[in-house]
Amino acid sequence: MQANRIPEPVREVCAALERAGFRSWVVGGCIRDLLMDRDVSDWDLATSALPTEVRSVFRRTIPTGIQHGTVTVMHRGEGYEVTTLRGDGDYTDGRRPDQVTLGVDIEEDLARRDFTVNAIAYDPMQDELVDPFDGMIDLQARLIRAVRDPVERFGEDGLRVLRAARFASTLGFELHEATRDAIPGSLETFSKVSMERVHQEWRKAFLKSDEPSRALRIMRETGILRVTCPPLSETGDELFDAAMRRLDRAPRDHELRLAALLLEVKVDGQARWVDGWLRAMRASNQERRNVSHLIAVGVGPQGWVLDPPNVRRWMSRVGRDALEAALTLLRADGRDVDALEPLVRAELSAGTPLASSELAINGKDVMQELDVAPSRAIGEVLAGLLDRVLEDPALGTRERLLAVLPAAYAEVTKGS
């Protein structure tokens, strides 16, 4: 590897440490991706300097994880995590070491990492590659293999079993046999991992993979999916395969791919289950709303009858802002969107109202025209008028809506 493949600001951080008498290495995923000619977004460094020494070398630093030896060095407006070479103690919580030992050598530092392809380091000042666990060989063989004993690695950090599935998907690699075989026996440790961290791994698999189904298939075969999403794990092979095809056809969008996946979960009260599962996964409120909504409208127009009124009512249920996503989801599901999309585009071009708020009259008009006070009936009247316009857009002019307003109001308020 040539040192000039490392960005100049990163090399400048390494050079500053070397001038102060310390060694430093670019480590982990950034080296893996560099060796694979993939884009690198984050650059992590390991150093022989202690955190206090790192902070003395640079003018601006942030003690982001100083208890574990990590200092963020601010240089040229970017932050670079610089971590002192360390060895890890026991992991009693199945996620983080109880204690760390600073000041070990580079090979011992790499030994604590999860997979061999992530346990490669490079010193750009010395132009020296350090690969004690044959990560380069596994890169060429396209293998995800745990560093040393996979049972120990997975027992230290339960999230690693999910990371194994995610890396197999995002890199297009296979799992080493011993690494795969160690996953089922490590699920108890995996179950200790917070759902927030699990959600982050799912998100990375969906956003960084052309074939996210690879991760989901590994998760199902090894039992990971049984821990995180039992209904999907228990789905029959035919329906699961359909979900995988839909998942891979969906574009690299987290919400779209989640909807594509969960569309196949058939449980009583599906909408309630989806919302509860997303809540448990620590999804944001917006993500929960968007995914649940896409699943609710993802079957397309009622009965897939493509007459204009049925299409307009489906568009209204979807909402103007979600139409593109809904069409994309239907396309991923293998539906005949080529027949539906022109009808949708035509209605959009015609300016067909899709919500009560888009009608030619509003609540204020209703109250003024009928001399009535604000009430829930106002919204119900407008909803009824929208339904009439969706059936026949010619009724949507202000004059025609005002003309039928008294009868529509009487219908809503009769018996009250």
Buried (B, 14 or more C-beta within 10 A) or exposed (E): BEBEBBBEBBBEBBBBBBEBEBBBBBBBBBBBBBBEEBEBEEBBBBBBBBBEBBBEBBEEBBEEEBEBBBBBBEBEEBBBBBBBBBBBEEBEEBBEBEEBBBEBEBBBBBBBBBBBBBBBBBBBBBEBBBBBBBBBEBBEEEBBBBBEEBBEBBBBBBBBBBBBBBBBBBBEBBBBEEBBEBBEBBBEBBEBBEBEBBBBBBBBBBEBBEBBBBBBBBBBBBBBBBBBBEBBBEBEEEEBBBBBBBBBBBEEBBBBBBBBBBBBBEBEEBEEBBBEBBEBBBBEEEBBBBBBBBBBBBBBBEEBEBEBBBBBBBBBBBBEEBBEBBBBBBBBBEBEBEEBBEBBEEBEEEEBBBEBEBBBBEBEBBBEBBEBEEBEBBBBBBBBBBBBBBBEBEBBEEEBBBEBBEEBBEEBBEEE
